[in-house]
Amino acid sequence: MTVTQATGFARYSITSGHNPHEIVMLRGSGCKWRKCRFCDYHLDYSKSEDEAFELNKKVLDCVEGKYPLLEVINSGSFCDLDERTIEYIIKTAKDKDVKELSFECHWIHRDFIAPFKKRIQDAGLSVRIKMGVETFDEPFRESYLVKGMPGVTAEDIAKYADDVCLLQGIPGQSAESMISDIETALKYFKRACVNIMTKNSAKIVPDERVKKIFVEKVYPLYLDNPRLDILLENGDWGLSKPTQSGKVS
């Protein structure tokens, strides 16, 4: 039985392009914010550390070490992962000769980033932190998306995060606003991942008109930028999103 068959969706993939790396989608105790109006990924969580580790070990055992970078996502932040999983990530990276790890973190956990990075570095690995910002338009981000980052600027975020995620293709955005967000990300961060929203069970739904604007006016400007990952569809990296079909324990 494969990991996909065992879990109901794909949790391991290898990506190519500008940023070739392996990526794993693990399961943790769940996002502690859970208020973003565009997100339902927090449904992928486990109340049992034993069950979470059992699944995460299966996923991590798929890692081949094909590229120097392994990206770890878990529908939350790195601090939502259990201790055995963290140790197994480090072990896997060293066993497979992975040189660098990338983890996600929400702004509310920013004070955990420095000690966590030191822990990974002390293990002999490089580490990057990616933060979901969605947009640098703070009033729009907080009043509409409810991201949980009131008053936070790009300069503030750059003190903690190496990379950022942006969300585009949603109501209220324009070509100018999407370009502005991408340019800000490129100015302050090493890399950025632009996610075009896919419909899920959350309150905010994609705006097909805005998505069309992105494809016609924004995408051509950044298609070949080596510091940008652009995901036009949720599954472009080979992972399938969590569902509400009984896979949450």
Number of C-alpha atoms within 10 A of each C-alpha: 5 11 18 14 9 12 14 16 16 20 26 23 18 18 14 10 9 14 14 14 21 24 24 21 23 25 29 28 22 21 21 14 16 16 14 18 15 22 20 19 20 21 18 24 23 18 12 13 17 13 13 21 22 14 18 26 16 16 23 23 14 16 22 16 18 14 19 16 22 26 20 21 21 26 25 27 25 24 22 18 23 18 12 16 22 16 12 16 21 18 15 20 23 16 12 15 16 23 16 20 24 18 21 24 25 23 21 12 15 14 10 14 21 12 10 15 18 14 14 19 14 10 12 14 18 17 20 20 22 25 24 19 25 19 26 20 16 20 13 14 18 17 11 15 20 18 24 18 15 12 9 15 13 20 12 10 20 16 11 20 24 18 26 27 22 21 18 26 26 20 15 11 18 19 19 11 15 24 17 15 21 21 13 16 26 17 12 18 19 16 18 25 21 22 19 21 23 16 14 16 13 12 12 17 17 17 18 13 13 20 22 14 17 23 15 12 16 18 17 11 12 16 12 12 12 12 17 21 20 19 15 18 11 15 12 12 17 14 18 17 17 23 16 11 7 9 15 15 13
